[in-house]
């Protein structure tokens, strides 16, 4: 068991494509959905996030130089992706349908070619077509497709297996009737069909999501949904419910349910779940390696080496996981996770990381080093249950440290 660090850079681009043909026959609509209705082509504002893995260079504190990543990926996007008609301007899609699954695979392959021979390698490409549709391709050959749906519902957060005082102690004010605008994301995994370019036909995916939404939308979950009447009504249990419902029709790998922008739950199958909490801290710093000269520091870190410093509002996401407790319907106590996260971030809140803390006296305050220092502190506070830690220094740059078991 250990931790794996990935560093990701986000790249928006605009493109058009065509799936199907004139007349949008029934099969094309079933395979590709409304995109197949376009007579000539249809456009989208895509967001590609390319993730790298490799060792962190101790001297610089960097896994990969994101300035180099930005330069190289922007070059390949400009060549045949950004502001292009992919069916005609990209040779891969003269024969392959430009589905999300195929787009993610092709973009990852090009990114890996652009960094061939480098120590840090692209290992994943996440591609979002919209807030409700995307795909991911991995260097080990796995491909995933995800889709999102929203619904509004009321609930009391409690478990019928606990008495009133135990429910109040665990869930507090949430035991009172309240409501949320939920966002559910379902991730599918499987083989991409060679002819259609999809893991699952869009008609089947949207049909399953529609049935689930009809079951949950504008309901009082504790009473109006028969499958939830006799069990806990928590975010973890709702993510589990969605997983089991959708699994009957789709190759579901995991579900994630947001009840608030900073609070979500993931269900991974096999009664494994995660409670995911987001927070932030504001801090200043200067990227500077003490053992390198001024010229080399400026070359490596660029504007981040500004002698007077700069700063960020760092966004931190902690996923605390384990086996779902059938009695309470929880995988962790929300209050405990919040206290652990806020307590772990407290020493960095409103300070200059290099000047006012001892954490970076012998190493640069790169985000790679920030997550590596934060991990053991937070994992100890969560009693070894931290499974994933994410840090955004900007909306474009993400650093993810995750627990791996058996090398995976």
Buried (B, 14 or more C-beta within 10 A) or exposed (E): EEBBBBBBBBBEBEBBBBBBEEEBEEEBBBBBBEBBBBEEBBEBEBBBBBBBBBEBBEBBBBBBBBBEBBEBBBEBBEEBBBEBBBBBBBEBBEEBBBBBBBBBBBBBBBBBEBBEEBEBBBBBBBBBBEEBBBBBBBBEEEBBBBBBBEBEBBBBBBBBBBEEEBBBEBBEEBBEEEEBEBBBBBBBBBEBBEEBBBBBBBBBBBBBBEEBBEBBBEBBBBEBBEEBEEBBBBBBBBBBBBBBBBBEBBBBBBBBBBBEEBBBBBBBBEEBBBBBBBBBBEBBBBBBBEEBEEEBBBEBBEEBBEEEBEBBEBBBBBBBBBEBBBEBBBBBBBEBBBEBBBEBBEBBEEBBBBEBBEBBEEBBBBBBBBBBBBBEBBBEBBEEBBBBBBBBBBEBBBBBBBBEEEEE
